[in-house]
Amino acid sequence: MGGKTFDVDVVIVGGGAAGVGAARSLSGEGLSVWLLEASQRIGGRGWTQSVDGLPLDMGCGWLHTADRNAWRQIAEDLGWDIDRRPAAWDKHQPHPSFSEAEQAEAHAAFAAWHDALMGAPPASDRASDALPEGGRWNGYLQAMSGYISGAPLERISAADYIAYERAASQNNWRLRRGYGTLIAANLPVDTVCRLATPVERIDTDGTSVTIATPSGDLRCRAAIVTVSTNVLASDAIRIPAALDDHRHAASQLPLGCDEKLFFRIDGDVDLPAERALIADPHDADSPVFYLRPLDRPVIETFLGGRSAWRVSAEGVAVAFDGLLDELQRLLGSDVRRHLRPLAASSWSANTYVRGSYSHALPTFAAQRGVLAAPFEEKLFFAGEATHVDAFSTAHGALESGTRAAAELLATFSGQRGRR
Ligand SMILES: Cc1cc2nc3c(=O)[nH]c(=O)nc-3n(C[C@H](O)[C@H](O)[C@H](O)COP(=O)(O)OP(=O)(O)OC[C@H]3O[C@@H](n4cnc5c(N)ncnc54)[C@H](O)[C@@H]3O)c2cc1C
């Protein structure tokens, strides 16, 4: 790398949904485009791992807002099989501490909190301030916040949450082959892709951008940066001091913590398909189990917030053991011999991601716009956190990549006009 004025026209930093989205928009524009990805694979937080012949989505799995989701359109164009059944998040398997009557109460409490937040957002912008004081189901609502945002309601901006809710639809669909498989399969062939190439420094000198990697420097006309906010806010990539506002914005839009742990169901055991099972509906740290997703012999466990941090701290083996105890308590002792740990995510421990998905801290929702702002017609920013109302999703990431690529193309054509 190095040498002439520009080695390439555009460098995309990061090969998740946003990076792939940017590459798709730049494809066929007559530009040389390189995508540098730190890890060994394309997809980022979209990762379908095949275990025991089962495609398991370790990160994104749901095509949220599926009716308007660009990934859904891409999957349809490819003729991929889409499961359009509604999610079973509200279809709980009853158990002694969560009877059907209690479930109805918990759902009503969620709806009341949601309506209060949407109808009269708290002046503090703290989503927790819409909770009823001493509410019986506040622990349940905090657990939901763990799954939805990866953080407790005290850390969630009401304005940010409302923006997402207003834009989202209730259609949540799935891909049998996996969301991660779809993202990885859609990097255009005319994008030069370099895996295992972590960008260490980004510099601009007014005419070009220098991207430093362990394999050498690369000079380009412009770059699109798509790394997660927790990566950008850390010192993993050195960037010019003039980008302090971007770094500061990233720190106000942190990633929450969510992890998935999968069990294989072996042999004949009577477990319903497509049902949720919450261990303790009054515990903010409760895991939620999704029984036989897509009718597969699997239990997918979702841990959000503090319980997900504990997996990082205590290790996966301890987490699997604790979850087996819970499942035995909820479903009877016979179930244990039918369950085998299959796979676990570790997004928070992943140096190139460092969490699950972004949420704005109270009063900082507008920082998404700051993070998305181009710099000196040279650096463009994408990634789920730059999306004002589809953040925290893979389709929001794709749209952000499309937006950043359009900004870059407009700048390039403006520069041609000025010559
Ligand atoms: C457990 C979990 C469940 C989820 N569930 C859903 C869901 O059901 N539906 C949904 O829509 N979304 C879901 N999401 C969120 C969704 O996965 C993300 O919002 C989306 O994939 C983010 O894409 P991105 O391109 O913005 O970022 P990323 O996927 O993080 O991509 C950034 C890329 O940059 C790379 N990188 C980092 N540092 C460097 C560097 N120095 N140099 C080069 N490359 C670097 C990273 O390796 C990564 O590949 C989930 C996420 C998690 C973790």
The ligand as a Tripos MOL2 file, in Angstrom:
@<TRIPOS>MOLECULE
LIG
   53    58     1     0     0
SMALL
NO_CHARGES

@<TRIPOS>ATOM
      1 C1        -27.4830  -10.1410   20.4550 C.3       1 LIG1
      2 C2        -27.9420   -9.2140   19.3660 C.ar      1 LIG1
      3 C3        -29.2140   -9.3460   18.8370 C.ar      1 LIG1
      4 C4        -29.6590   -8.4940   17.8180 C.ar      1 LIG1
      5 N1        -30.8930   -8.6820   17.2710 N.ar      1 LIG1
      6 C5        -31.2700   -7.9330   16.2220 C.ar      1 LIG1
      7 C6        -32.4480   -8.2610   15.5010 C.ar      1 LIG1
      8 O1        -33.1240   -9.2440   15.8070 O.2       1 LIG1
      9 N2        -32.7910   -7.4750   14.4310 N.ar      1 LIG1
     10 C7        -32.0230   -6.4070   14.0460 C.ar      1 LIG1
     11 O2        -32.3680   -5.7320   13.0650 O.2       1 LIG1
     12 N3        -30.8900   -6.0890   14.7120 N.ar      1 LIG1
     13 C8        -30.4900   -6.8340   15.7760 C.ar      1 LIG1
     14 N4        -29.3020   -6.5800   16.3830 N.ar      1 LIG1
     15 C9        -28.5560   -5.3650   16.0090 C.3       1 LIG1
     16 C10       -27.8400   -5.4910   14.6640 C.3       1 LIG1
     17 O3        -27.1240   -6.6970   14.6290 O.3       1 LIG1
     18 C11       -26.8990   -4.3100   14.4930 C.3       1 LIG1
     19 O4        -27.6050   -3.0890   14.6920 O.3       1 LIG1
     20 C12       -26.2500   -4.2300   13.1100 C.3       1 LIG1
     21 O5        -25.8360   -5.5030   12.6800 O.3       1 LIG1
     22 C13       -25.0750   -3.2710   13.1860 C.3       1 LIG1
     23 O6        -24.4350   -3.1620   11.9300 O.3       1 LIG1
     24 P1        -23.2870   -2.0880   11.7360 P.3       1 LIG1
     25 O7        -22.7220   -2.2940   10.3820 O.co2     1 LIG1
     26 O8        -23.7570   -0.7520   12.1330 O.co2     1 LIG1
     27 O9        -22.1760   -2.4530   12.8310 O.3       1 LIG1
     28 P2        -21.2950   -3.7690   12.9910 P.3       1 LIG1
     29 O10       -22.0770   -4.9520   12.6200 O.co2     1 LIG1
     30 O11       -20.7070   -3.7080   14.3600 O.co2     1 LIG1
     31 O12       -20.1540   -3.5870   11.8860 O.3       1 LIG1
     32 C14       -18.9850   -2.8450   12.1330 C.3       1 LIG1
     33 C15       -17.8040   -3.6570   11.6280 C.3       1 LIG1
     34 O13       -16.6050   -2.9120   11.8670 O.3       1 LIG1
     35 C16       -15.5770   -3.8200   12.1750 C.3       1 LIG1
     36 N5        -14.5120   -3.0790   12.8630 N.ar      1 LIG1
     37 C17       -14.4270   -2.6590   14.1330 C.ar      1 LIG1
     38 N6        -13.2700   -2.0310   14.3690 N.ar      1 LIG1
     39 C18       -12.6140   -2.0220   13.1960 C.ar      1 LIG1
     40 C19       -11.3500   -1.5100   12.7760 C.ar      1 LIG1
     41 N7        -10.5240   -0.9000   13.6370 N.pl3     1 LIG1
     42 N8        -10.9700   -1.6820   11.4890 N.ar      1 LIG1
     43 C20       -11.7790   -2.3280   10.5930 C.ar      1 LIG1
     44 N9        -12.9820   -2.8480   10.9520 N.ar      1 LIG1
     45 C21       -13.3900   -2.6790   12.2250 C.ar      1 LIG1
     46 C22       -16.2680   -4.8410   13.0600 C.3       1 LIG1
     47 O14       -15.5270   -6.0540   13.1240 O.3       1 LIG1
     48 C23       -17.6170   -4.9930   12.3540 C.3       1 LIG1
     49 O15       -17.5850   -6.0450   11.4170 O.3       1 LIG1
     50 C24       -28.8120   -7.4530   17.3530 C.ar      1 LIG1
     51 C25       -27.5190   -7.3330   17.8590 C.ar      1 LIG1
     52 C26       -27.0830   -8.1980   18.8550 C.ar      1 LIG1
     53 C27       -25.6720   -8.0580   19.3730 C.3       1 LIG1
@<TRIPOS>BOND
     1     1     2 1
     2     2     3 ar
     3     2    52 ar
     4     3     4 ar
     5     4     5 ar
     6     4    50 ar
     7     5     6 ar
     8     6     7 ar
     9     6    13 1
    10     7     8 2
    11     7     9 ar
    12     9    10 ar
    13    10    11 2
    14    10    12 ar
    15    12    13 ar
    16    13    14 ar
    17    14    15 1
    18    14    50 ar
    19    15    16 1
    20    16    17 1
    21    16    18 1
    22    18    19 1
    23    18    20 1
    24    20    21 1
    25    20    22 1
    26    22    23 1
    27    23    24 1
    28    24    25 2
    29    24    26 1
    30    24    27 1
    31    27    28 1
    32    28    29 2
    33    28    30 1
    34    28    31 1
    35    31    32 1
    36    32    33 1
    37    33    34 1
    38    33    48 1
    39    34    35 1
    40    35    36 1
    41    35    46 1
    42    36    37 ar
    43    36    45 ar
    44    37    38 ar
    45    38    39 ar
    46    39    40 ar
    47    39    45 ar
    48    40    41 1
    49    40    42 ar
    50    42    43 ar
    51    43    44 ar
    52    44    45 ar
    53    46    47 1
    54    46    48 1
    55    48    49 1
    56    50    51 ar
    57    51    52 ar
    58    52    53 1
@<TRIPOS>SUBSTRUCTURE
     1 LIG1         1 GROUP 0 **** ****
